[in-house]
Amino acid sequence: MTQTRDRVVVILGASSGIGRATALEFAAAGTRLVLAARSLSSLRDVAAECEQKGAETLVVVTDVTPEAQLASLVDATVERFGRIDVWVGVAGVFGWGTVDTMPAQAFDRIIEVNLLGQVRGVRAVLPQLTEQRSGTIVLLGSVYSRVASPYLSAYIASKHALLGFADVLRPEIRPAGIHVCLVMPATIDTPIYQHTANFTGHKMRPLPPIAAAERVARAIVRLASRPRARVIVGRTQAMTIPLQRIARPLVDRLQRAAIQRISMRDQPADPTLGTLFKPDPASNAISGGWK
């Protein structure tokens, strides 16, 4: 295993939320960092924060949906640092709306970013990791990779599929010395809920309890040294996983009631695509102020 200070860590989605918190957590250990996201100004801010902690950084503006941009990210990393030790795919988007009210372009974009963006990232980095015969891939799933809830069909479909992808990928590439880890957070305090697409007609808030993004970041950093197949962050909401298996009709009713009574506010909200197709650098931060 490469020593912590010598590691090269690529973080997709480093401009905000969990990705930004993860960058700072790795930076505290002096890790060499490659920061990727759509917003150049936000990436420069994160790079400056990481460099203050002693980390060497490289900023590469990257949208995870075009394969060419992911290939360029890998090339730029190898050209600068010579290798890739940890690939952290945390770029993701969120959207509220029923299956029939969410426009096709929004539904498809959530699937493309959260699932296909992760898959394309893995496909882009695999040749380098295979050549090295080493490396760790960390993908960001969700507690929603294991459970379901109304008004989140596209997001939950993407996270369920990502779990399946990780479980297939793991035995395929383990003989090459490559680890695959899936982190499954519950509700986390990040700006993703300010960035969300929303087609419910109501202002929405995340479902409590809400954990800090730094908790997920610490879990990701631990996986770089001690890889595990799956890690859950937020045990309270994770209790719905076995409950849904043994009492699905009851959980379905409770989930719907929780969304309608806790997440849905009385204030109306116009339909919005949020940041599905373009970033909002002004709101990028680690916390969304929800805790």
N, C-alpha and C positions, 0 to 999 in steps of 0.2 A: 504494500500500500504506500502510495506517495505521501511524504510528510505534509502536514497541514499547510505550512508556509510555502511549500513548493507546488501545491496543487493549482491547477488551472480550472476555474469554475465558470461555466457559461450559464447565465440566468436569463431566460426568456420571460418577459413581463416584469422587468426590473424597475420600471418607472413609478410604480405605485403599489400600495397594499402589501400583500404577502411577499411579492417579489422584491420590493424595496427593503422590507424588513430583513429578508434573507440576505440581500447584498450586504447590509450593514453588519449582520451577524457573522458572515464569512470574513468581512473586512477586519473585524476585531481580532481575528486570528492571523491576519497578514496574508490571507489568500490572494492570489492573482485572479482578478475578476474581469469577465467580459459581460458587459451590461447591454441587453438588447430589449427594445420596445419600439413603439411607433413615434414617440415624442422625443426629439433631439434635446430640447431645452430641459425636459424632466430628467433625461438620462445624464445630462451634464451636471444637474444638481445632485443626483445620486452619486455620480463619480466623485464630485468634490467632497461629499460627506464621507465616502469610503476612503479617499486619499488622506483625509484628516486622521483616519484611524490607522494609516500606514499601509494601506493596500495599493498595489499597482493595478490600474484599470485600463480597459479598452472599451470605448463606446461604439456600438454598431446599431444604427437605426434599422429596425427589422419589423415587418409585418409577418406574422407566422403563417399566413395563408398562401403567399406565392412561394413555390419551391425554390425559385432562383434566389430569393432573398435569404432563405435558410442556408442554401449552399454557400452563398457569399459570406454569411456569418461564420460558418465552419472554416472556410478558407482564410478569412481575416484572423481568426483565432490561432490557427496553426501557423500562419505566417509570423504572427507576433510572438507567440509563446512556445510553439513547437509541438504542442500536445493538448489534449482535452481530458481532464480527469473526472469531472462531474458535469453532467448536463441536467439543468433544472428547468423543467417546463411548467411554469406557473401562469403564463399568459392565458387570460380567460375573460369571457363576457357573460352577462346575466340578462335575463328578460322575464318580466311578468306578463301573463296573459293566458287565456284559455286556448285550447287547440284551434277553435274556430275564430277567435278574435285576433290572434297574433298573425300579422301579415307573413306571407311566405318568405319575403326577403329577410325578415327578422329571424324567423325560425331557422332558415337555411344558414344564415350568418353565424348564429350561435353554435350550430353543429359544426360548421367549417372551422371556426376558431378553436372551440373547446376540444373537439375530437380530431378533425383532419389536420389542424395546425400542429397538434401534438404528434400525430402519426408522421407527418411530413418532416417534423424536426428530428424525430428518431431516425427516419430513413436517411436524412442528410448527415447525421453524425455517426451512424453505424460504421461506415467504411473506415473512419479514423480510429474509432474505438477497437474495431476488429484488428486493424493493423497493429495497434499497440498491445493487443491481447489483455486489455484492462480498461476499467472505467465503470462509472455508476450513473445510471439514468434515474432521475427522480421526476415523477409525473404528479401533477396535482389533480387528484380526484375530488371526492366530497363524500360526506355521509350520505348524500343523495346518490352516490354510486351504488348504495345498497337498499335505499328506501325510496318511496315516492311521495309526492305531495301535489295537490292541485295548483293550477296557475303557473307551473314551472315546467311544462312538458318538454320544451326544447332543451333547457338546461339539464334536466334530469336524464333525458335520452342521451345527451352527450356524455354525461358522467357515468351512466351505466355502461355505455359502450367502451369508454376509456378503461374501466376496470377489466372488461373482457380482453381488450387489446393488451393490457399489461400482463394479464395472466397467460396469454398465449406467447407473448414476446419473451417472457422470463426464461422458460426452458429452452427456447430456440437459441438464445445467445449466451446462456450461462456457460456452455463449454468453451466459449471464447474468452472467458474471464470477465464478463460484463454482468453487472448486477442491475436489476430493475426493481424500483421501489415505487409504491403508490401511497401518497399521503392523502388522507381523507378527513378534512376538517369539517366541523359543524359550522354554525354561524360565526363568522369572524368579522371583527370591526375593521373594515376597510372602505375606501370610497366606491367599491363596486356597486353599492346600493344607490349612490348618487349618480353613477354612470349608467345605471340599468335602463334597458328598454322597458316601456310600460304601456300595456294596452288593456288595463283593467278598468280605466275610468276613475281610479282612486289614487291618491298619494299612498305610497307603500313604505313600510319600514321592515327591517329584518326581524326574524322571529327569534326571541331570546330563548335561552341565555346566550350572551354574546361574549366571545373570547377575544383576546388581543392577538393581533397578527404576529407579534413577537413569539408567541407560543408555537405557532406553526413554523416560523423561521428556525427556532431552536431544534425542532424535530427534524427539519430538513438537513441542518448542519450535522446533527448526530448521525443521520443516515449516510452521510459522506464517509464517515469512519466505520460505522457498523451497519451495513445495509440490511434491511428487512423487507419482506415482500409487501406488507401493508402496515400502516400506522394510522390510527385514528386520533384526532385532536378534538376534544370536546365530548366527554363520556356521557354527559346527561342526554344530549340528543341522540347519541349512539344507542341508547337503550331502546329506541324505537325499532332497531334492526331485528332483534329476536321477537319483539312484540308483534311486529307486522307479519312475521312468519307464522305465528301461532294464532293471531286474532286479526286477520286482515280487515274484515268488515268494520270492526270497532275502530281500528287505527285510521282507516279511510275517513270515517266520520269525524274523528278527533282532529285529523290533519286539516280537513276542510274548515272545521269550526275555528281552529287556531289561526289559520290564514285570514279568515273573514273577520274575526273578532279582535285579533292582535295586530296583524300586519297591515290590514286595510284601514286606512284612516277615513274620516268622514269628509275630508276635503277632496273635491274633484281634481282630476289631473288630465291634461290633454295627452293624447297619444304621442309617444316619443320613441325614436330609435336610440336614444342615449348616445353612448360612444361606440356603438357597434361598428360604425364605418369610419369614424375619425376620432382621434383622442381629444381630451380636454385638459391640456397641461396645467391650467390654473387650479384644477381640483385634485391633481395627483399628489398623494401623500401616503403615509403608512396607515394612519387612522382615518376613518370616516366620521369620527365623533359620535359613534353610536353607543359606546359603553357608558 
